[in-house]
Amino acid sequence: MPDVGDPVLLRPRDARGQAAGSKARDARSSGVGTRDVGGRGGKVVLETERLVLREMVPDDFDALCRTLQDAEAMYAYEGAFSDAEVRAWLDRQIARYRDDGIGLWAVELKETGEFIGQCGLTWQDFDGGRVMEVGYLFERAFWHNGYATEAARACRDHAFDVLGADEVFSIVRDTNEASLAVAHRNGMRQCGALVKHYRGVRMPHLVLSVTRVERDGVY
């Protein structure tokens, strides 16, 4: 979300992000880690046991509205989005694919092709630099099935194993217990805090992270 400020760092960090960012752009431009899926949508980036993660395309607008215009699903954003806000969100992800090689990807059920949410990797500002964040947002009808954890874990591993990231993050509103639980299941622990401002509301967020070394040693 926009207007990030007031970071509080719990442990020191080195500069990060440049190498992983270059690898993300190179991977997308070369087609590594992606494939076309006919008429179903954009390029597939990741697959798990139950899920397919692919780039979103303009035709995904209606599917996105099912999540972004659901006030309960969007409580961390202070309510449902307008059509214009959904379109801006979708356009921003498509621009990220082009500019960064990453972004929030559509999550589909492998068995049916049904669009059930979003999960992916984006660059976020924290502690005077850029960090790679694992983000996720799913339709309410598909909560409590482990899909967010499955997709988030795949994105974490993609960041480490394909893009060469040393550390990945999730930045979660402090009242969002479900998203915090996903981050913890992804091996993350709190490393800082910051405040975001959205729709005139001050929103404290927790910053969580896991390093590649921690992932390899435990998860």
Secondary structure by P-SEA (a helix, b strand, c coil): cccccccccccccccccaaaaaaaaaaaaacccbbbccccccccccccccbbbbbbcccaaaaaaaccccccccccccbbbcaaaaaaaaaaaaaaaacccccbbbbbcccccccccccbbbbbbcccbbbbbbcccccccccccaaaaaaaaaaaaaacccccccbbbbbbcccaaaaaaaaaaaccccccccccccccbbbbbbbbbccaaaaaacc
